[in-house]
Amino acid sequence: MAINRSRCYTCNKGVAFGNNVSHANNKTRRTWKPNLQVARIASEGKIIKVKVCTSCLNAGKVQRAPRGVAAV
């Protein structure tokens, strides 16, 4: 399974789109990207690498796999 590069594994948070609005009310397109981190997690007895947003990591929705331990 390939790592989806712009979506959170748990909450499916992705890139948001909108406008930069200058003082002169000029509008140009811009993006807001989620703060994604690559995390090794234990899922269904396997350790996989997924991209998870920091809000999910802080909330404890995803538990990182311990380092140096193979999947059992």
Phi, psi and omega in degrees: 000127179281149178282124177289124194280346184227021180227143176285140182294323186267308187262355178063025177291136182228197182286135176254147183242150178189204183237142161278131178241116182278174178298329178275010178065027171281140183241127175231149183288146177213169180231151170245121182258140177288154179277092183261139177234144176279126182230139173272120180234154176269118181226119178055042177081003178238152174261122181235155175262127179225160174264127184230139177285155185293334178292326176288322178296315181293327181282348180081018178290336179231135178253125179291145176284142179293147181284145176076009180244125178282156178293140181252000000 
